[in-house]
Amino acid sequence: MGAVAVCSGRILGEEVNTRNNRPVSIDWHQVSSHAEQALAANADLERSTVHAARLLKDARVACARPCEFCLAGLKDACVRTVVWTAGKGLIYIDRID
């Protein structure tokens, strides 16, 4: 799982999860290991779009929807939009500003 922040065609930062976990069984004590939280902590994300994607070992795209805590952190960092993979070729776009 990784996340990239972009604004005006410029990459502002990129991070990956530092722990493997399944989206349906998140350990809320380890949320700081999420790529989106690392982005919010390490880059100026004001007015940016964050793209989050998850690739499985067999290269299939899987769900990368940010958890509630990551969405709150991105909102606090003034991110405007989050784009995330949902598997089966689906991509979702959420406005969070």
C-alpha positions as CSV (number, residue, x, y, z in Angstrom):
1,M,0.0,0.0,0.0
2,G,1.4,3.4,-1.0
3,A,0.3,7.0,-1.3
4,V,1.5,9.9,-3.4
5,A,0.5,13.6,-2.9
6,V,0.3,15.7,-6.0
7,C,-0.5,19.4,-6.5
8,S,-0.4,21.3,-9.9
9,G,1.4,18.3,-11.5
10,R,4.1,18.2,-8.9
11,I,4.8,15.3,-6.6
12,L,4.8,16.6,-3.0
13,G,5.6,13.4,-1.2
14,E,5.3,9.6,-1.4
15,E,5.0,7.1,1.4
16,V,4.3,3.4,1.9
17,N,2.7,1.5,4.8
18,T,5.4,0.4,7.2
19,R,3.4,-2.6,8.4
20,N,1.3,-5.0,6.4
21,N,-2.4,-5.2,7.4
22,R,-5.7,-6.1,5.9
23,P,-8.1,-3.2,5.5
24,V,-10.8,-5.1,7.3
25,S,-8.7,-5.9,10.3
26,I,-6.8,-2.6,11.0
27,D,-4.9,-2.5,14.3
28,W,-6.0,1.0,15.4
29,H,-2.9,1.2,17.6
30,Q,-0.7,1.0,14.5
31,V,-2.5,3.6,12.4
32,S,0.7,5.7,12.4
33,S,2.2,3.0,10.1
34,H,-0.2,4.0,7.3
35,A,1.2,5.7,4.2
36,E,-1.4,8.5,4.4
37,Q,-0.5,9.4,8.0
38,A,3.2,9.5,7.0
39,L,2.4,11.8,4.1
40,A,0.4,14.2,6.4
41,A,3.3,14.3,8.8
42,N,6.2,14.7,6.3
43,A,4.9,16.9,3.5
44,D,3.0,20.2,2.9
45,L,-0.2,18.8,1.5
46,E,-2.3,22.0,1.3
47,R,-4.6,21.9,-1.7
48,S,-3.2,18.6,-2.9
49,T,-4.7,15.4,-4.2
50,V,-3.6,12.1,-2.5
51,H,-3.5,9.0,-4.6
52,A,-3.6,5.7,-2.6
53,A,-3.1,2.3,-4.2
54,R,-2.7,-1.3,-3.0
55,L,-1.2,-4.0,-5.1
56,L,-1.3,-7.6,-4.0
57,K,1.7,-10.0,-4.5
58,D,0.1,-11.3,-7.7
59,A,-0.1,-7.6,-9.0
60,R,-3.8,-7.4,-8.7
61,V,-5.2,-4.1,-7.5
62,A,-6.9,-4.1,-4.2
63,C,-8.8,-1.8,-1.9
64,A,-6.8,1.2,-0.6
65,R,-9.5,3.2,0.9
66,P,-8.0,5.4,3.7
67,C,-9.2,4.6,7.2
68,E,-11.1,7.2,9.3
69,F,-8.0,8.3,11.1
70,C,-6.1,8.8,7.8
71,L,-8.9,10.7,6.3
72,A,-9.0,13.0,9.4
73,G,-5.3,13.5,9.1
74,L,-5.5,14.3,5.4
75,K,-8.3,16.8,6.1
76,D,-6.3,18.4,8.8
77,A,-3.4,18.7,6.3
78,C,-5.8,20.6,3.9
79,V,-5.9,17.9,1.3
80,R,-8.7,18.5,-1.2
81,T,-9.2,15.1,-2.8
82,V,-8.3,11.5,-2.2
83,V,-8.2,9.0,-5.1
84,W,-8.1,5.3,-4.1
85,T,-8.1,1.9,-5.7
86,A,-11.0,-0.5,-4.9
87,G,-10.0,-3.6,-6.8
88,K,-11.5,-5.0,-9.9
89,G,-10.3,-2.0,-11.8
90,L,-12.4,0.4,-9.8
91,I,-11.1,3.8,-8.6
92,Y,-12.9,6.1,-6.3
93,I,-12.5,9.8,-5.8
94,D,-13.5,11.5,-2.5
95,R,-13.5,15.3,-1.9
96,I,-12.6,15.9,1.7
97,D,-12.2,19.7,1.9
